[in-house]
Amino acid sequence: MVNGVVVVNVTDDMNIDLEKIFEVYKNVNLVLVDGFDDAILGVDEESHRVIYSIDKCLQILLEKGMESTEAVEYFDHKVVATYTGDKTPIWCDDTMLTFSQ
């Protein structure tokens, strides 16, 4: 745990272990966003909200064939804008580090 966050995936060459997340949080109802498992960075220990890398989410959309602008618009309007209550995921804005339009 780092500053109240359980870090599961910290580098590009590590694969997320969803089984580990489900084991640690077996009594917690986590909200996962379909299609973005590879973008999970970890889970906030206090709120039990899943933390996603925005950059990795955008890369997933690009890999599915979207253009950069289309990926950003889709992500902003269809993914981030979706409210799922107090377990709505946390979106880590790491796009300034790697994503370019």
C-alpha positions as CSV (number, residue, x, y, z in Angstrom):
1,M,0.0,0.0,0.0
2,V,1.3,3.5,-0.9
3,N,-0.5,6.5,0.6
4,G,-3.8,4.6,1.0
5,V,-3.7,3.0,-2.5
6,V,-3.1,-0.6,-3.2
7,V,-0.9,-0.6,-6.2
8,V,-1.4,-3.6,-8.5
9,N,0.2,-2.6,-11.7
10,V,2.9,0.0,-11.9
11,T,4.8,-0.5,-15.2
12,D,3.9,-1.3,-18.7
13,D,5.6,-4.7,-18.7
14,M,3.6,-6.0,-15.7
15,N,0.2,-7.6,-16.2
16,I,-2.7,-6.8,-14.0
17,D,-3.7,-9.6,-11.7
18,L,-7.5,-9.3,-11.4
19,E,-7.5,-12.4,-9.3
20,K,-5.3,-10.7,-6.7
21,I,-7.6,-7.7,-6.6
22,F,-10.7,-10.0,-6.2
23,E,-8.9,-11.9,-3.4
24,V,-7.9,-8.7,-1.5
25,Y,-11.3,-7.2,-2.0
26,K,-13.5,-10.3,-1.9
27,N,-16.0,-8.6,0.5
28,V,-16.1,-5.3,-1.5
29,N,-18.3,-4.5,-4.5
30,L,-15.7,-3.0,-7.0
31,V,-16.9,-1.3,-10.1
32,L,-14.8,-2.3,-13.2
33,V,-15.1,-0.7,-16.6
34,D,-15.6,-3.3,-19.3
35,G,-12.8,-3.4,-21.8
36,F,-10.3,-1.5,-19.7
37,D,-8.8,-4.2,-17.4
38,D,-5.3,-3.5,-18.8
39,A,-5.6,0.1,-17.7
40,I,-6.1,-0.6,-14.0
41,L,-3.4,0.9,-11.8
42,G,-4.7,-0.2,-8.4
43,V,-7.5,0.3,-5.9
44,D,-7.9,3.2,-3.5
45,E,-7.8,1.6,0.0
46,E,-10.1,4.1,1.7
47,S,-12.9,4.4,-0.9
48,H,-12.4,1.0,-2.6
49,R,-12.6,2.7,-6.0
50,V,-10.6,1.2,-8.9
51,I,-8.0,3.5,-10.3
52,Y,-7.5,3.6,-14.1
53,S,-4.7,5.1,-16.2
54,I,-6.3,7.5,-18.7
55,D,-3.3,7.1,-21.0
56,K,-3.7,3.3,-21.0
57,C,-7.5,3.6,-21.6
58,L,-6.8,5.9,-24.6
59,Q,-4.2,3.4,-25.9
60,I,-6.8,0.6,-25.7
61,L,-9.2,2.7,-27.8
62,L,-6.5,3.5,-30.3
63,E,-5.6,-0.3,-30.6
64,K,-9.3,-0.9,-31.4
65,G,-8.9,1.4,-34.4
66,M,-10.1,4.8,-33.2
67,E,-8.3,7.9,-34.3
68,S,-6.8,10.1,-31.5
69,T,-9.5,12.7,-31.5
70,E,-12.3,10.1,-31.7
71,A,-10.7,8.1,-28.8
72,V,-10.5,11.2,-26.6
73,E,-14.1,12.2,-27.3
74,Y,-15.4,8.7,-26.8
75,F,-13.5,8.3,-23.5
76,D,-14.6,11.7,-22.2
77,H,-18.3,11.3,-23.2
78,K,-19.0,7.6,-22.9
79,V,-16.6,6.4,-20.2
80,V,-15.5,9.1,-17.8
81,A,-19.0,10.8,-17.9
82,T,-20.6,7.6,-16.6
83,Y,-21.5,7.9,-13.0
84,T,-21.8,4.7,-11.0
85,G,-22.3,6.0,-7.5
86,D,-19.8,6.2,-4.8
87,K,-17.7,3.5,-6.4
88,T,-17.2,5.4,-9.7
89,P,-13.6,4.7,-10.8
90,I,-10.8,7.2,-10.2
91,W,-9.2,8.3,-13.5
92,C,-5.5,9.0,-13.1
93,D,-4.5,11.6,-15.7
94,D,-1.2,10.4,-16.8
95,T,-1.7,11.5,-20.4
96,M,0.8,14.4,-20.3
97,L,3.5,11.8,-19.9
98,T,2.9,9.8,-23.0
99,F,-0.3,10.4,-25.0
100,S,-0.2,12.8,-27.9
101,Q,-3.0,13.8,-30.2
